[in-house]
Amino acid sequence: MKRILVAEDRPGSLELIRTVLESAGYEVIEATDGQEAVEKASGSSVDLFLLDLQMPKVDGFGVVAQLRKDPRFASTPIVALTASAMHGDRERALAAGFSSYIAKPVDLAALRSELKRLIGGGHP
C-alpha cells in the first residue's frame, strides 16, 4: 500500500483529504504543520507528500526545501496544495522543488488522477 504524508493545518480539509485518500486505497500519515511534517517524514517511509503551502511553524516551501536535502526524499513526489492560487504561484512552487501543484478547493477526481500519475497504487 502506497503511503502519503498529508500536511494541512485546517482540520476539515485534512479530514476530507484523508477520507478520500484512504477510500482510494492509500495509507495516510497526517501532520498539522510543516515542522510536524518534517519530523514524521524522518521516521517514515513515504511515497508522496501533499503539502499545504501556508501552514504554521514551517510553510510548504520550507518543508519542500528540507525534504529535498534528504537523499531519501530527493526524488519523492511532493504536491503543493494552496487556496491562494495567484498568478505565478504554480511556477514558483515547481521551481522550489514541488512535483505538482493543486489549487483549493481540491477537485477530488483531479487529485486521485494526479496521485495515480505520480505514484500509481490505490484502487483501480
N, C-alpha and C positions, 0 to 999 in steps of 0.2 A: 504494500500500500504506500502510495506517494505521500510524503509529509510536507505540509505547507505551514510556515510560520506567518501568522497574520498580526500585524502591529497596527492597532486602531484605538484611539482614545475615547471614542464615543461608544458607550455600551450597546446602544441599539444597533448601530452599524456593525459592531463586532459580532453580535449575536446573529444578525441576518447573514453575514458572510460565512460565519462558522456553520450555520444550518445548511446553507447552500452547498458549501464545500463537502461537508460530511455526507449529505444526501447524494452527492456526486461520486462518493467513494474515496475521498481523501481524508487523511488524518490531519487534524488541526492542532497547532500549538498557538496559544494566544499570548499577546503582550499588549499592555495598555499604554506604553510609552516607548520611546526609542531606546532608552537605556535598558529597559527590561528585554526588549527585542534582541539587543546585542548579547546580553547575559544568557538568555535562553538559547540563542544560536550557538554560543560557545560550548554548551553542554549537550547539543543535539545534532543529529543528522537531519539536514533539511534539504528538500528537493527544490523548493521555490519559496520566495518571500513575497508577501503582499504588504507594502508599507504605505501608511498614510503619510503624506508629506508634512503635514502640520500636526505635530504631537508635542507634548510636554517633555522636558528634560533634554532629549536629543531629537531633532526633527528627522524626517526621512532622508534628507540629504546627508546629514551627519551619520546616520546608520549605514547608508549605502557606502559611504567613504570607508567606514570601519570594516564592513563586511568584505569589501573588495581587497583590503590589505591582508585578509586571512586567506592563505592558499586554499583552504577547504571550500571557500565561497567565491573565489576569483571568477569562476565561470558559471556559478549558480544563477538561474533566472531570478531577477528581482523586479517586481512590478510596482510602479508608483500609483497610488490612489490619491486623488485630490478633488476637493469640492471647489477650489478656486482656480478653475481652468482658464487661465489668462493666456493671451496670445504669447507664444514663446515658451510657455511652461513645459510643453512636451519636449521641445528641443533641448531645453535646459536640463530636464530630467534625464534624457538619453545621454547627453554629454557628461552628466555627473556619474554615469555608470549603471543607470537603470536599464533593464532589458526591454521594458514595455511601460505603457502609460495608460491608465484608465481613469476617466473623469467620473465624478459622483454627480448625481445618484448613479450607482453602478447598474449597468444593463446586465442582468444576471446571465442571460444567454450568451452575451458577448464575453463575459468573464469566464464562463465554462469553456467556451470555444478557445479563448486565449490560453487558458491553462492547459488544455489538451494539446494545443500547438507547441507550447513551451516544454511541457514535461510528460505529456501523454497520461496514462493512468486514468483513474476514475472509472465510472461505469460506461459501457458502450452507448 
